[in-house]
């Protein structure tokens, strides 16, 4: 007897003995509930939060606010999820999170000096059930499959921050948000923030929901404007392509 008939016979036997609902195909299962991050990203996904088991990308060149949004997501994850992990290719400073009041005990930083190490670490941690994964470096194409498979099983929330994703990474993502800087904000000769546009570039979890204009303000201090760390808050001040909503403040 061939493998396929044996499998069908086994499935029929289980359903006959335990009921028709004893087995359900994976494709028929409802998707896991999204994670409500409490940021403007929730409005743009169309499902009220970030998708679990899927890759979310924040993209954009230069100083455009994507890292600020990612830091807000990470800080919220440390307070709401058991494990929040940063896969860092080099340069991530934990003090960037301080203005967002994170929970340090829930945060782990993995230093990955090479993309291969980053891919292996991300796939392993997703499979192990990490609540939130923030990818700050490239992941080789051959690790994207294991990464997505592990996250699908565990329900991990994955967010990647990259200027311009390659074709494989862009294809692997289920939700992609593109940031572009509009202008710097100055008050009394001091740099106080910037205005950016955040636009939904790809959405496989819900219909695309247009874009929003953001105002990101920096912390005020005696430091020189060049020393300001980008971003303390994101304020959604206008929505396009969606029903009118109240402003979202992080």
C-alpha positions in Angstrom: 0.0 0.0 0.0 1.3 3.4 -0.9 2.1 6.1 1.7 -0.8 8.4 0.7 -3.6 5.7 1.0 -2.1 4.7 4.4 -2.2 8.3 5.6 -5.8 8.7 4.4 -6.8 5.5 6.1 -5.2 6.6 9.4 -7.0 10.0 9.2 -10.4 8.3 8.5 -9.8 5.9 11.4 -9.1 8.8 13.8 -12.1 10.7 12.7 -14.3 7.7 12.9 -13.2 6.9 16.5 -12.8 10.4 17.9 -15.1 12.6 15.7 -14.8 14.7 12.6 -13.2 17.6 14.6 -10.4 15.5 15.9 -8.1 16.5 13.0 -7.9 19.8 11.3 -5.6 20.8 8.5 -3.1 23.5 9.3 -4.4 25.7 6.5 -7.9 25.6 8.1 -6.8 26.8 11.5 -7.5 30.5 12.4 -4.4 32.7 12.6 -3.1 33.5 16.1 -4.4 36.6 17.7 -2.2 39.7 16.9 -0.1 41.3 19.6 -1.5 44.9 20.4 1.8 46.8 20.6 0.2 50.1 21.7 1.9 52.0 18.9 0.8 53.5 15.6 1.8 50.3 13.8 -1.4 48.7 15.2 -3.5 51.0 13.1 -1.7 50.3 9.8 -1.7 46.5 10.0 -5.5 46.3 9.7 -5.7 43.6 12.5 -5.3 45.8 15.5 -1.7 44.7 16.3 1.4 43.0 15.0 1.0 39.6 13.5 2.4 36.6 15.4 4.5 34.1 13.6 5.1 36.5 10.8 7.9 38.9 9.9 7.2 42.7 10.1 9.7 45.0 8.3 10.3 48.7 9.1 12.3 50.1 6.2 13.6 53.5 5.1 16.9 55.2 4.4 18.8 57.6 6.7 17.2 59.2 9.7 13.5 58.5 9.1 12.1 57.3 12.4 12.0 53.6 11.9 14.4 52.8 14.7 12.4 55.0 17.1 9.2 53.1 16.3 11.2 49.8 16.8 12.5 50.9 20.2 8.9 51.7 21.3 7.8 48.3 20.2 10.8 46.6 22.0 10.1 48.5 25.2 6.5 47.6 25.2 7.4 44.0 24.6 9.7 43.9 27.6 6.7 44.9 29.8 4.1 42.7 28.2 5.9 39.6 27.0 8.2 37.1 28.8 11.2 37.4 26.6 12.2 40.3 24.3 15.3 39.7 22.2 17.5 41.9 20.0 19.6 40.3 17.3 22.2 43.0 16.8 24.8 43.1 14.1 26.7 45.7 16.0 26.0 49.2 17.3 22.9 48.7 19.4 23.1 50.6 22.7 20.6 49.5 25.4 20.5 53.1 26.8 18.5 54.0 23.7 15.6 52.3 25.4 15.6 54.3 28.6 13.2 57.0 27.5 10.6 54.3 26.8 10.8 52.8 30.3 11.6 49.2 29.4 11.7 46.2 31.8 15.4 45.3 31.7 14.9 41.8 33.2 12.9 40.7 30.1 15.5 42.0 27.6 18.3 39.9 26.0 20.7 41.2 23.4 22.5 38.8 21.0 25.6 40.2 19.4 25.9 38.6 16.0 29.1 39.6 14.2 28.2 37.8 11.0 24.9 37.3 9.2 25.2 33.5 9.5 25.3 33.8 13.3 22.4 36.2 13.2 20.3 33.8 11.1 21.0 30.8 13.3 20.3 32.7 16.5 17.1 34.2 15.3 15.7 30.8 14.0 16.7 29.0 17.2 15.2 31.6 19.5 12.0 31.8 17.4 11.6 28.0 17.6 12.3 28.1 21.3 9.3 30.5 21.8 10.8 34.0 22.2 8.0 36.4 22.7 9.5 39.3 20.6 12.4 39.3 18.2 13.9 42.5 16.9 16.3 42.0 14.0 18.8 44.8 13.5 20.8 43.0 10.8 20.5 41.0 7.7 19.5 37.3 7.8 20.8 35.0 5.1 18.2 33.6 2.7 18.6 30.0 3.8 17.7 30.9 7.4 14.5 32.7 6.5 12.5 29.4 6.1 13.5 28.0 9.5 12.9 31.4 11.1 9.4 31.7 9.8 8.6 28.0 10.5 9.8 28.4 14.1 7.9 31.6 14.6 4.7 30.1 13.2 4.9 27.2 15.7 5.7 29.4 18.7 3.7 32.5 17.9 6.7 34.8 18.2 6.4 38.5 17.1 9.2 39.3 14.7 10.2 42.8 13.6 13.1 43.6 11.3 14.6 47.1 10.9 16.6 47.6 7.7 17.2 50.4 5.3 16.5 48.4 2.1 15.7 44.7 2.4 16.9 42.3 -0.3 14.4 40.4 -2.4 14.4 37.3 -0.2 13.8 39.3 3.0 11.1 41.4 1.4 9.4 38.3 0.1 9.5 36.6 3.5 7.8 39.5 5.3 4.1 39.6 5.8 3.8 43.3 6.7 6.2 46.0 5.6 6.1 49.7 6.6 8.2 52.3 4.7 9.4 55.5 6.4 10.5 58.6 4.7 11.7 61.9 6.4 9.7 65.0 5.5 11.6 67.7 7.4 13.4 68.5 10.6 11.7 70.4 13.4 13.4 73.4 14.9 12.3 75.6 17.8 14.3 78.7 18.9 17.2 77.5 16.8 17.3 74.0 18.4 16.6 70.7 16.8 13.6 69.2 18.6 12.4 66.4 16.2 11.4 65.5 12.7 8.3 64.8 10.7 8.0 61.6 8.7 5.6 59.6 6.6 4.9 56.0 7.4 3.4 54.1 4.5 2.1 50.5 4.2 4.2 48.8 1.5 3.1 45.2 1.9 0.3 43.6 3.9 -0.5 39.9 3.7 -2.5 39.9 7.0 -5.2 42.4 6.0 -6.0 44.9 3.2 -3.4 47.7 2.9 -4.4 50.7 5.0 -2.6 53.7 3.4 -0.2 55.9 5.3 0.1 58.2 8.3 2.1 61.3 9.0 4.2 61.1 12.2 5.8 63.7 14.4 8.8 62.4 16.4 10.2 64.6 19.1 13.6 64.4 20.7 14.4 64.8 24.5 15.3 68.4 25.4 18.5 68.8 27.3 21.6 71.1 27.4 23.3 68.9 24.8 24.3 70.1 21.4 21.6 69.3 18.7 24.0 66.9 17.0 24.1 64.8 20.1 20.3 64.2 20.3 19.3 60.5 20.2 16.5 60.1 17.6 13.1 59.7 19.0 11.2 59.6 22.3 7.6 59.6 21.1 5.7 59.0 17.9 2.5 60.9 17.4 0.1 60.0 14.6 -1.3 63.4 13.4 -3.1 62.4 10.2 -4.3 59.3 8.5 -4.8 58.8 4.8 -6.7 56.0 3.1 -8.4 54.9 6.4 -11.4 55.9 8.4 -10.7 58.9 10.7 -9.1 57.8 14.0 -8.0 59.6 17.2 -4.4 60.5 17.4 -2.1 57.7 18.7 0.6 58.7 21.2 3.4 56.4 22.3 
